[in-house]
């Protein structure tokens, strides 16, 4: 029961992670809290409820101030891991 209340509360204040993948060139991760690791082949970011890893080549991170980030480059894979 408490999980249901927690889920509804997070949805109410918009803390859910939203990910949009555009082709193989761009990933938008909204509600990003922190960039954990970043180089030209790997980006790892933390959101409220998960960690998102993006693998590729020529990766760059843009627009962190808006609460979300754009990861651009040649995207090869996106991995999602639930935060413990």
C-alpha positions as CSV (number, residue, x, y, z in Angstrom):
1,X,0.0,0.0,0.0
2,X,2.7,2.5,0.9
3,X,4.4,1.9,-2.5
4,X,1.2,3.0,-4.2
5,X,1.1,6.2,-2.2
6,X,4.8,6.9,-2.9
7,X,4.3,6.3,-6.7
8,X,1.3,8.7,-6.8
9,X,3.2,11.3,-4.8
10,X,6.2,11.1,-7.2
11,X,3.9,11.4,-10.2
12,X,2.1,14.4,-8.6
13,X,5.4,16.4,-8.2
14,X,6.8,15.0,-11.5
15,X,9.8,13.1,-10.2
16,X,9.4,10.2,-12.6
17,X,12.2,9.6,-15.0
18,X,11.3,10.3,-18.7
19,X,13.6,9.2,-21.5
20,X,13.2,10.0,-25.1
21,X,15.4,8.4,-27.8
22,X,15.6,10.1,-31.2
23,X,17.0,7.7,-33.7
24,X,20.6,6.7,-32.9
25,X,21.8,10.3,-32.4
26,X,20.1,11.7,-29.3
27,X,18.8,10.7,-25.9
28,X,16.9,13.1,-23.6
29,X,16.8,12.2,-19.9
30,X,14.4,14.4,-17.9
31,X,14.5,14.8,-14.1
32,X,18.3,14.2,-14.1
33,X,19.8,14.8,-10.6
34,X,23.5,14.3,-11.3
35,X,26.0,13.3,-14.0
36,X,28.0,10.5,-12.4
37,X,30.5,9.8,-15.3
38,X,31.0,11.3,-18.7
39,X,33.4,10.8,-21.6
40,X,33.1,10.5,-25.4
41,X,32.0,6.8,-25.3
42,X,30.0,6.6,-22.0
43,X,27.6,8.8,-20.0
44,X,26.1,7.7,-16.7
45,X,23.5,9.9,-15.0
46,X,21.4,9.5,-11.9
47,X,17.7,10.4,-11.7
48,X,15.3,10.2,-8.8
49,X,14.6,6.5,-9.2
50,X,17.2,5.0,-11.6
51,X,20.7,5.2,-13.1
52,X,20.8,5.6,-16.9
53,X,23.9,4.5,-18.8
54,X,24.4,5.5,-22.5
55,X,27.2,3.9,-24.6
56,X,28.3,5.2,-28.0
57,X,30.9,7.3,-29.7
58,X,31.4,11.0,-30.0
59,X,29.0,11.6,-27.1
60,X,28.4,15.1,-25.7
61,X,26.1,16.3,-23.0
62,X,24.0,19.5,-23.5
63,X,21.5,21.6,-21.5
64,X,21.9,20.3,-17.9
65,X,20.3,23.4,-16.4
66,X,16.8,22.6,-17.5
67,X,16.4,19.5,-15.2
68,X,17.1,17.2,-18.1
69,X,20.1,16.5,-20.3
70,X,20.5,15.8,-24.0
71,X,23.1,13.2,-24.8
72,X,24.2,13.5,-28.4
73,X,26.4,11.5,-30.6
74,X,26.3,8.0,-32.1
75,X,24.2,6.1,-29.6
76,X,24.8,2.3,-29.4
77,X,22.9,1.3,-26.2
78,X,20.9,2.7,-23.3
79,X,20.9,0.8,-20.0
80,X,18.5,1.4,-17.1
81,X,19.3,0.3,-13.5
82,X,16.9,0.8,-10.6
83,X,18.4,2.8,-7.7
84,X,18.7,0.6,-4.6
